[in-house]
Amino acid sequence: MTIVSNETYFDGFIPHQKGFVRRIISSVEGLTLDCGCGRGLWSRKLKEKGINVISMDISLRRLTLCKNEGNNDYIVRASCTHLPFKPICFNSVLFLEVIEHLNEKDQKLPLREIRRILKPNGKIVITTPNRPIYRLITKFLHFFRYNPEHVHELSLTEVSNLVQAYFKIISIEGKLLGKEKLAFLDRIIPNLLHWNTLLTGKKVDTFHPTE
């Protein structure tokens, strides 16, 4: 397994689009794992909404930032491919801007682990760059930086196929750019043309993955 960790570049972020943030926060409930939390900015948002959250990351430095900045006191250091939790103990899992940091052969591992720790009907919320559009806009828009920590990005079709091998997909959305004033375009532009995919899945008891 390869996890790139150039910790000077990315510590987690909250998008500028309030609507996008609201969609993510409203998708979770109950005990939630912020898997690959960075410095815990999303964990803080969940706490502000009264949601119980555990922040998990492989980086000790980022977890230290999470606690020192008051984003969350409940932190766990672990890899997303081997979650140190008992089965069926979380209601929701945030998996935001993480899967693209894994090798292609390892990307199914966190989904299998997340399914294991989720309760029946529990939700997984994933965001990840939509590779063709993300590559295009980071190449031609000088203010939109490419993240050098990415190991294997996925297209919308690829991430959808990967997730539906383990979960029932209940919604697929996305965003075009990072400014709130352009958020209305998210509702007009087809998902295939979004630079970032927001996908929500549900653990269904009648579904049994083969792997």
Secondary structure as UniProt FT lines:
FT   TURN            7..9
FT   HELIX           18..25
FT   TURN            26..27
FT   STRAND          32..35
FT   TURN            38..39
FT   HELIX           41..48
FT   TURN            49..50
FT   STRAND          53..57
FT   HELIX           60..68
FT   TURN            69..70
FT   STRAND          75..77
FT   TURN            80..81
FT   STRAND          90..96
FT   HELIX           99..101
FT   HELIX           104..106
FT   HELIX           108..117
FT   STRAND          118..130
FT   HELIX           131..140
FT   TURN            142..143
FT   TURN            148..149
FT   HELIX           156..163
FT   TURN            164..166
FT   STRAND          168..175
FT   HELIX           180..187
FT   HELIX           191..193
FT   STRAND          196..202
FT   TURN            205..206
//
